[in-house]
Amino acid sequence: MDDIPETNPFSEVPIEVTISVGRARPLVRDLLRLSKDAVLQLDRRVDDPVDLYIGDRLIARGELTELDGEHAGQLAVRLTEVANLRGGL
C-alpha cells in the first residue's frame, strides 16, 4: 500500500471493512426462541480464518488476534491472504 500516490484524492477517504467470522442458519422457530445467554452455533471453528469484505467483495482473509500493550484486549485481524486490488474495489 506504500506505492499509492499521496496525490490520490481518495487516499484519505475512510472505508468500512466487514469481518465475517461465520454464519448461522437456524430455523425460524429456533430464532424466535432465542433469549439472553442463548448460544448460536456458527459454521466455523474458533481457529478458522475470517473473511474481510468491502461491500460484497472479498478482499482478504486472516486470523483473529488480541492486541497487546496500549491496546491490550482490543480485537484485531492478522492478514494471511490479500486479494489483488490493483483493478480497484
C-alpha positions as CSV (number, residue, x, y, z in Angstrom):
1,M,0.0,0.0,0.0
2,D,3.0,2.3,0.3
3,D,3.1,2.7,-3.5
4,I,-0.3,4.6,-3.7
5,P,0.5,8.2,-4.6
6,E,-0.2,10.7,-1.9
7,T,-1.9,12.9,-4.6
8,N,-4.7,10.4,-5.0
9,P,-7.8,12.3,-3.8
10,F,-9.4,9.1,-2.4
11,S,-6.4,8.1,-0.3
12,E,-7.8,9.8,2.8
13,V,-11.4,8.6,2.5
14,P,-12.4,6.1,5.2
15,I,-14.0,2.9,4.2
16,E,-15.8,0.2,6.2
17,V,-14.4,-3.3,6.2
18,T,-16.6,-6.1,7.4
19,I,-15.0,-9.1,9.1
20,S,-17.1,-12.3,8.8
21,V,-16.4,-14.9,11.5
22,G,-19.1,-17.3,10.3
23,R,-22.7,-17.9,9.5
24,A,-25.6,-19.5,11.4
25,R,-28.7,-21.0,9.7
26,P,-31.2,-21.6,12.4
27,L,-34.8,-22.4,11.7
28,V,-37.2,-19.5,12.2
29,R,-38.8,-21.3,15.2
30,D,-35.4,-21.6,16.8
31,L,-34.6,-18.0,16.1
32,L,-37.9,-16.9,17.7
33,R,-36.9,-18.8,20.9
34,L,-33.6,-17.1,21.3
35,S,-33.1,-15.3,24.6
36,K,-30.3,-13.8,26.7
37,D,-27.4,-16.2,27.1
38,A,-28.5,-18.4,24.2
39,V,-25.7,-19.8,22.1
40,L,-26.0,-19.6,18.3
41,Q,-23.7,-22.2,16.6
42,L,-21.7,-20.9,13.6
43,D,-20.4,-22.9,10.7
44,R,-16.7,-22.3,11.6
45,R,-14.3,-23.2,14.3
46,V,-12.5,-20.7,16.6
47,D,-9.2,-21.2,14.8
48,D,-10.7,-21.0,11.2
49,P,-9.7,-18.0,9.1
50,V,-12.0,-14.9,9.0
51,D,-13.1,-13.2,5.7
52,L,-12.7,-9.4,5.2
53,Y,-15.2,-7.8,2.9
54,I,-15.8,-4.3,1.4
55,G,-19.4,-4.5,0.4
56,D,-19.9,-7.9,-1.2
57,R,-16.3,-8.2,-2.3
58,L,-13.9,-10.5,-0.5
59,I,-10.6,-8.6,-0.1
60,A,-8.6,-10.6,2.3
61,R,-8.5,-13.5,4.8
62,G,-6.9,-13.5,8.2
63,E,-6.9,-14.8,11.8
64,L,-8.3,-13.1,14.8
65,T,-5.8,-11.9,17.4
66,E,-5.8,-9.8,20.5
67,L,-3.6,-6.7,20.7
68,D,-1.0,-6.1,23.4
69,G,0.4,-3.0,25.0
70,E,-1.5,0.2,24.8
71,H,-4.4,-1.5,23.0
72,A,-4.4,-4.7,25.2
73,G,-7.7,-6.6,24.9
74,Q,-8.6,-5.0,21.5
75,L,-9.6,-7.5,18.9
76,A,-7.8,-7.3,15.5
77,V,-7.1,-9.4,12.4
78,R,-3.7,-10.5,11.2
79,L,-3.9,-10.8,7.4
80,T,-2.9,-14.1,5.9
81,E,-4.1,-13.6,2.3
82,V,-4.8,-10.4,0.4
83,A,-6.7,-10.1,-2.9
84,N,-5.1,-8.1,-5.8
85,L,-6.8,-4.8,-5.6
86,R,-4.9,-3.1,-8.4
87,G,-8.0,-3.1,-10.6
88,G,-9.9,-1.2,-7.8
89,L,-12.5,-2.3,-5.4
